[in-house]
């Protein structure tokens, strides 16, 4: 009698997405769907408390913050109860903003023999103090944020940012060991931003000398450098360029004052459009703008919009930086990188752009990048990082 044996199938990696992560942000959704696209058994044990808050730095007043913090604290007992009833799992993933969650889940994950991966994504201290300069470094809030984050990142088994440049910068800022912080790109929701869309440019079929259509969208924060865009528009006042700016935020009052003091008739400012409508505006533009801020943080990140513009196949002009070169190292034909905070350089770059009707369409923009930035690719990046930390062992 012949006895044959077969190896037991390896069970899929099981990950729990836990806590108060903001699923209103593409970052969290892309990580979630990316893991599933790679065959991970992803369980969700979370609650939404950040819905309808687009820019957390613009939450004003002590009472509003106290109310939000109360919602977070009150959510934890139920989340812990649900977590303890989940089946055995390999990792707990904390999505942005993860800092409060790590202090609650770390002990319970350890008791269950699970590692904890924390998407640091944006440092609260860096954002509030170093980049947006809402308070000084010696302000009690700044001290509290720095101490809290210093401890939080040391509690996680695996901590990661959005770019390698950002990770290295955070290691220096928070005195972490070299390569303690990993990186996973933001990526893009491929179904929402895709080059195959049939949306036409506004004025499609217009004469070849139609104006260049330039689009910027995003929060008006220092990192984005919206005043630099307005200054470039002043320099190109007499050029055949129509500008569309979409957004609001911290620097909106400054931008409004600039436009009121010196109006630009060819600049259209929309305060808001729905997320699902962004592709329409991108596809109708001849060129889209990235970020132009001069801070160290601006040099360390690749914003959502850069991935979205690339996925939609639209030319992009953005600031040069170590971070953007992780994605666009070769500066393909549809990419123009300019010095940070330099309206003259931005104006020169835009002046060299041509409307879609005048471009040869034989080489689609960014065609080779799509498969590197969709959900599956981002999920694969995260799995590689988790595998590295699994091989290092412990913290169980």
C-alpha positions in Angstrom: 0.0 0.0 0.0 1.3 3.4 -1.0 0.7 6.2 1.4 0.9 9.7 0.0 1.1 12.9 2.0 0.4 16.4 1.0 1.6 19.5 2.7 -1.0 21.5 4.4 -1.9 24.7 2.6 -0.4 27.7 4.3 -3.2 29.8 5.7 -3.4 33.4 4.4 -2.0 36.1 6.4 -4.6 37.5 8.7 -4.5 41.2 9.6 -6.9 43.3 11.8 -7.5 46.9 10.8 -8.2 48.3 14.3 -9.0 51.6 15.9 -10.2 55.0 14.9 -8.5 55.4 11.5 -10.0 57.9 9.1 -11.4 56.0 6.2 -12.4 59.3 4.6 -8.7 59.5 3.6 -7.6 57.7 0.5 -4.5 56.5 2.4 -6.5 54.2 4.7 -8.7 52.9 1.9 -5.8 52.1 -0.4 -3.9 50.2 2.3 -7.1 48.2 3.2 -8.0 47.3 -0.4 -4.3 46.7 -1.3 -4.0 44.0 1.4 -7.1 42.3 0.2 -5.9 42.5 -3.4 -2.9 40.5 -2.3 -4.9 37.7 -0.6 -4.7 38.9 3.0 -7.6 37.9 5.3 -8.4 41.4 6.5 -10.7 41.9 9.5 -12.0 45.3 10.4 -12.5 46.3 14.0 -12.8 50.1 13.9 -15.1 53.1 14.3 -15.4 56.3 12.3 -15.0 59.5 14.3 -13.3 61.7 11.7 -16.1 61.8 9.1 -16.8 65.2 7.8 -13.5 66.6 9.1 -11.3 67.2 6.0 -8.5 69.2 7.6 -7.9 68.4 11.2 -5.7 71.4 11.7 -8.7 73.6 11.0 -10.7 72.2 13.9 -11.0 75.3 16.1 -11.8 75.8 19.7 -11.1 73.8 22.9 -14.7 72.5 23.1 -14.5 71.0 19.6 -11.3 69.2 20.4 -12.6 68.0 23.7 -15.7 66.6 22.0 -13.6 64.8 19.5 -11.2 63.4 22.1 -14.2 62.3 24.2 -15.6 60.4 21.1 -12.2 58.6 20.8 -12.0 57.6 24.4 -15.6 56.4 24.6 -15.0 54.3 21.5 -12.2 52.3 23.0 -14.0 50.0 25.4 -16.3 48.7 22.6 -13.3 48.3 20.2 -11.3 46.3 22.8 -14.3 44.1 23.5 -14.7 43.4 19.8 -11.0 42.8 19.3 -10.8 40.2 22.1 -13.5 38.2 20.3 -11.7 38.1 17.0 -10.0 35.0 15.7 -6.3 34.6 15.9 -4.4 37.0 13.6 -0.8 37.8 12.7 -0.8 41.6 12.7 -2.8 44.5 13.9 -2.7 47.4 11.5 -3.3 50.9 12.8 -4.3 53.4 10.0 -3.9 57.1 10.1 -4.3 58.8 12.6 -2.8 56.0 14.6 -1.0 57.7 17.5 -3.9 57.5 20.1 -4.7 53.9 19.1 -1.2 52.5 19.7 -1.4 53.3 23.4 -4.6 51.3 23.8 -4.1 48.3 21.6 -0.4 47.5 22.3 -1.0 45.5 25.5 -4.0 43.6 24.1 -2.2 42.7 20.9 0.8 41.5 22.9 -1.5 39.3 25.0 -2.9 37.8 21.8 0.6 37.2 20.3 0.1 39.7 17.5 2.5 42.3 16.1 1.4 45.9 15.6 2.0 47.9 12.4 1.5 51.6 12.7 1.0 53.8 9.7 2.6 57.0 11.0 1.9 58.7 7.6 1.8 62.3 9.0 3.6 63.3 12.2 1.3 65.6 14.3 4.3 67.4 15.7 5.9 67.9 12.4 2.6 69.1 10.8 1.5 71.5 13.5 4.9 72.8 14.6 7.5 72.5 11.9 5.4 72.7 8.7 2.3 74.8 9.4 3.9 76.7 12.3 0.6 76.9 14.2 2.5 76.9 17.5 6.2 77.4 18.5 8.5 74.6 19.4 8.4 75.5 23.1 4.6 75.7 23.3 3.1 73.2 25.7 1.1 71.6 22.8 4.3 71.2 20.8 6.1 69.5 23.8 3.1 67.2 24.4 2.9 66.2 20.7 6.6 65.5 20.5 6.7 63.4 23.7 3.6 61.5 22.7 4.8 60.6 19.2 8.3 59.7 20.5 6.8 57.1 22.7 4.1 55.9 20.3 6.5 55.0 17.5 8.6 52.9 19.9 5.6 50.9 20.9 4.9 49.6 17.4 6.6 46.5 15.9 6.6 48.1 12.5 6.1 51.8 11.8 6.0 53.3 8.3 5.7 56.6 6.4 4.7 57.4 2.8 8.2 57.8 1.3 11.7 56.7 2.0 12.7 60.4 2.3 10.0 61.0 4.9 11.0 58.0 6.9 14.6 59.0 7.0 13.6 62.5 8.1 11.4 61.2 10.9 14.2 59.0 12.2 16.3 62.1 12.6 13.6 64.2 14.1 12.6 61.6 16.7 16.0 60.0 17.2 15.1 56.6 15.9 17.6 53.9 14.9 18.5 53.9 11.2 15.9 52.0 9.1 13.6 51.7 12.1 10.9 53.5 10.0 9.8 51.9 6.8 7.9 53.4 3.8 4.8 52.5 1.8 3.7 54.9 -1.0 0.3 56.5 -0.8 -0.7 55.2 -4.2 -4.0 55.7 -5.9 -7.5 54.3 -6.0 -7.3 53.1 -9.6 -11.0 52.9 -10.2 -11.4 56.6 -9.4 -8.3 57.9 -11.3 -7.5 56.2 -14.6 -6.1 57.2 -17.9 -8.7 55.2 -19.9 -11.5 57.7 -19.1 -13.2 59.3 -22.1 -13.7 62.6 -20.4 -12.9 65.4 -22.9 -11.0 68.6 -22.4 -13.2 71.7 -22.0 -13.5 73.2 -25.4 -12.6 69.9 -27.1 -12.4 70.5 -30.9 -11.4 74.1 -30.2 -8.8 75.9 -32.4 -5.2 74.8 -32.0 -4.4 78.1 -30.3 -6.8 77.4 -27.5 -5.6 78.6 -24.0 -3.6 76.3 -21.9 -5.9 74.8 -19.1 -4.0 74.7 -15.8 -5.5 72.9 -12.7 -4.5 72.9 -9.0 -6.5 71.2 -6.3 -5.8 70.6 -2.7 -5.9 72.0 0.8 -4.5 75.5 1.1 -1.7 74.6 3.5 2.0 75.9 3.4 3.2 72.5 2.0 1.1 73.1 -1.2 2.5 76.6 -1.9 -0.6 78.1 -3.3 0.8 81.7 -3.1 3.6 80.6 -5.4 1.0 79.5 -7.9 -0.8 82.9 -7.7 2.5 84.7 -8.2 3.3 82.6 -11.3 -0.2 83.5 -12.6 0.7 87.2 -12.2 3.9 86.6 -14.2 1.8 84.9 -16.9 -1.0 87.4 -16.8 -0.8 88.1 -20.5 -0.3 84.5 -21.6 -3.1 82.4 -23.0 -3.6 80.4 -19.9 -6.8 79.7 -17.9 -6.2 78.8 -14.3 -8.6 76.7 -12.2 -7.8 76.5 -8.5 -9.8 74.2 -6.2 -9.5 74.2 -2.4 -9.6 75.9 0.9 -7.7 75.8 4.2 -5.1 77.6 6.3 -3.8 80.0 3.6 -7.1 80.8 1.9 -7.2 84.3 3.5 -3.8 85.1 2.2 -4.7 83.9 -1.3 -7.9 85.9 -1.2 -6.1 89.0 -0.2 -3.6 88.6 -3.1 -6.4 88.2 -5.6 -8.4 91.1 -4.2 -5.4 93.4 -4.2 -4.5 92.5 -7.8 -7.3 90.6 -9.6 -6.6 87.9 -12.1 -9.6 87.5 -14.4 -8.3 84.2 -15.8 -8.1 82.6 -12.4 -11.2 80.6 -11.4 -11.3 79.6 -7.7 -13.7 76.9 -6.6 -13.8 76.3 -2.8 -14.7 72.6 -3.1 -15.6 69.7 -5.4 -16.5 66.2 -4.4 -13.8 63.5 -4.5 -15.7 61.6 -7.2 -15.6 64.7 -9.5 -11.8 65.2 -9.4 -11.1 63.0 -12.3 -13.4 65.2 -14.5 -11.4 68.3 -13.7 -8.0 66.5 -14.2 -9.0 65.1 -17.6 -10.2 68.5 -18.7 -6.9 70.1 -17.9 -3.8 70.3 -20.1 -1.5 70.3 -17.1 -2.0 69.8 -13.4 0.0 71.3 -10.5 1.5 69.5 -7.6 3.1 71.2 -4.6 5.5 74.0 -4.3 6.1 74.5 -0.5 9.6 75.1 0.7 9.5 73.2 4.0 11.5 70.1 4.8 8.2 68.2 5.0 7.2 69.4 1.5 10.5 67.9 0.3 9.8 64.6 2.0 6.3 63.7 0.7 4.5 62.7 -2.5 0.9 64.1 -2.1 -2.2 62.2 -3.0 -2.7 64.5 -6.0 0.6 63.5 -7.6 -0.4 59.9 -7.7 -3.9 60.8 -8.9 -2.6 63.0 -11.7 -0.1 60.4 -12.8 -2.8 57.6 -12.8 -5.1 59.8 -14.8 -2.4 60.3 -17.5 -2.1 64.1 -17.2 1.1 66.1 -17.4 2.3 67.4 -14.0 4.4 70.3 -12.9 5.6 70.1 -9.2 8.5 71.0 -7.0 11.7 69.0 -7.3 12.5 66.9 -4.1 14.0 63.7 -3.0 10.5 62.3 -2.4 9.1 63.0 -5.9 12.2 61.5 -7.5 11.3 58.2 -5.8 8.3 58.1 -8.2 9.5 60.2 -11.1 13.2 59.7 -11.0 13.6 59.9 -14.8 11.5 63.0 -15.4 9.5 61.5 -18.3 8.2 63.8 -21.0 5.0 64.7 -19.1 6.8 65.8 -16.0 8.4 69.1 -15.2 10.2 69.5 -11.8 10.9 73.0 -10.6 12.6 74.6 -7.6 10.4 75.0 -4.5 8.7 78.3 -3.9 10.0 79.7 -7.2 7.2 81.4 -9.2 9.5 82.4 -12.0 10.6 78.8 -12.5 6.9 77.6 -12.4 6.0 80.3 -14.9 8.8 79.2 -17.3 7.7 75.5 -17.0 4.1 76.3 -17.7 5.0 78.6 -20.6 6.7 75.6 -22.2 3.6 73.4 -21.8 1.2 73.1 -24.8 -2.5 72.4 -24.9 -3.6 68.9 -25.5 -4.7 69.6 -29.1 -1.1 70.6 -29.9 0.5 67.6 -28.3 1.4 64.3 -30.1 -0.6 61.6 -28.3 1.6 58.8 -29.5 3.2 58.4 -26.1 0.6 58.3 -23.3 1.6 60.2 -20.1 2.9 58.0 -17.3 1.8 54.7 -19.0 4.5 52.7 -17.3 3.6 53.9 -13.8 0.0 52.7 -13.4 0.8 49.2 -12.3 3.3 50.5 -9.7 0.9 52.8 -7.8 -2.5 51.0 -7.7 -4.0 49.3 -4.6 -2.4 45.9 -5.4 1.1 47.4 -5.8 0.7 49.4 -2.5 -0.5 46.3 -0.7 2.5 44.4 -1.9 4.8 47.1 -0.6 3.2 46.8 2.8 3.4 43.0 2.8 7.1 43.2 2.0 7.6 45.5 4.9 5.7 43.3 7.3 7.7 40.3 6.1 10.9 42.1 6.9 9.7 42.8 10.4 8.4 39.3 10.8 11.9 38.0 9.9 13.4 40.3 12.5 11.2 38.5 15.0 9.6 39.3 18.2 7.9 42.2 19.8 5.1 39.6 20.2 
